[in-house]
């Protein structure tokens, strides 16, 4: 059963456990969902503006094309989730635990994610313009097609990460840790000729 167009605005539901629930176009604006646990749920086109999701835990849950504006996500955990196409604006993330999660086509413009572990995530075609990913762990992360203009990747661990030439020329990469393949790709993207 799917709940559609339901209004949970200002709802006070801290610590709730939701399993296999489905929501479409529902409003959670300014709701208190602190400490909530979701398992196998889906949220499609839902609005989490100014929602408190601090200390919440989500596993195998999908947030598709959802809006997170000024949302509190501190101490929240996402494992094996999908955040495809969702938009995050002026959210409070740190510390944020996220693993084995798909952020393809999501928007994290100017997101403050310094020192966050994002290893192995799918960030294909994700909008990371102006995001602060300094000293972040991005080992094995798929960043192909991601928009990385003015993205701060200084000191980030990018070993095994997949980046295309556009990302390697637009992002700020001073002091980033890379493997040999990325170093060669970086040199080629900046017009250097590599000869044995």
N, C-alpha and C positions, 0 to 999 in steps of 0.2 A: 504493500500500500504506500502511495506517495502523497505527501502533504504538499499542496500547491497554494501559493499566494497567501500563506498564513502569516499573521503579524505577531512576532515575538518581541516587538519593540519594548524596551525597558523591562523585559522579563528578568526575574531573579531566580536563576536555576544553577547555583554553584554546586559542583560535585556530582552532577547527574551522570548516569551511565546510559548511553544510547547505543544499541546494537542493531545493525541491519535496518536502520531507519532511512527514509528517503525524502528529500525536500527539494522543491522547485520554486524559484522566484519568491522565496520566503525572506522576511525582514527580521534581522536580529539586531537592529540599530540600538546601541547603548544598552544591550542586554548584559547581565552579569552571568557569564558562563565559566567563571574561574574554577579551575580544577575539574572541568568536565572531562569525561572519557567517552570517545567514540570508537566503535569497532565495526568495520564493514558498512559504514554509512555513506550516503551520497548527498552532496549539496550542489545543486545546479542553479547558476544565476542568482545566488543568494547574496544579501547585503549584510556585511559584518562591520559597518561603520561605527567607530567608537565602542566596539564590543570589547569586553574584558575576557580574553581567552588565556590569561596568565595561568601557568601551572597545569594547563589542560594537556591531555594525552590522546593521540589519534593514531590508530593502526588500521591499515588497509581501508582507509577512508578517502573518498574523492571530493575535492572542492573544485568544481569545474566552472570556469568563468565567474568566479565569485569576486566581490569587492571587499577589500580590507583597507579601510581608510581610518587612520589614527587608531588602529586596533592595537590592543595590548596583547603581545604574544610572548612576553618574557617568561622564561622557565617552561615554555610549552615544548611538547615533543611530538614529532611527526615521523612515523615509521611505515615504510611501504605504502605511502600515500600518493595521491595524484593532485597536483595543484595547477593542472593545465589551464592556461588562459586566464588565470586569476590575476587581479591587480592589487598591488600593495603600495599604499601612499602614506608616508609619514607614520609608519607603524613603529612600535617599540618591540624590537626583536631580542636584544641581548639580555641574558644568554638564551640561545635558541638551539634545540637539539633536533636535527633533521637528518634522516638516513634513508637510503634506498627509495627516494621520492622523485617524482617527475614534475619538473617546473617548466616544461616546454611551453613556449609562447606566453609565459607569465611576464608581468611587468613589475620590476623591482627598482624603478628609477630612484636614484639617490638613497637607496636603502642603506642603513647603518649596520653592516654585518662584519665589522672588523673582528679578527681572530675567531670567526665562526667556522666550525667544521662542516664543510659542504662536500666532502670527499665522495666521489662516485655518483653524484647526482646527475640527473639529465636536465641541462639548462640550454637545450637547443632552441635557438631563435628567441631566447629570453631577452627582454629589455633590461639591461643593467647600466644604462647611461648614468654616469655620475655616482654610481654606487660605491660605497667604501668597503672594499674587500681586502684591506691591508692586513697582512699577516694571517690571512684565512688559509685553511687547509682545503685545497681544491684538487688533491691527488685523484687522478682517474676521472675527473668530471668532464662531461661532454658539453663543451661551450661552442660547438660549431654553429655558425649563424647568429650567435648572440650579439646584441648591440652593445659594444664596449667603449663607446666614445667617452673619454674622460673618466673611465672606470679606474678606481685606485686599486691596483694589484701589487703595490709595492710590498716586498717581503713575503708575498703569498707563495705557498708551496704548490707548484703547477706540474709536478712530475707525473707523467702519464696522462695529463689532461689533453683533450682534443680541442685545438683552437685553429681557426682559419686565418689566412693572411690579413684580412680586414681587422680582426680582433687584435692581432699582434702589432698592428701599426696604430690603432686608435687608443688602446689601453695604456695606462701608466704602469710600467713593469720594473721600475728601478729596484734592484735587490731581490727580485723574484727568484725562486729556486726552480730550475727547469731541468729536464733531461736533455740528452744530446739531440734527439729528433726535434724537439721544440726549439732548441738553440739554433739548429740549422735552418728551420722554417722561419725563425725570427730574422736571421741574417738575410735570407732570401727575400722576405717581405720588405726589408729595408734596402733592397737593391744591391746587396753585397754579392760578389762572385766568389764561389767556394770551389777551390781546386785542391786535389789531393797532393 
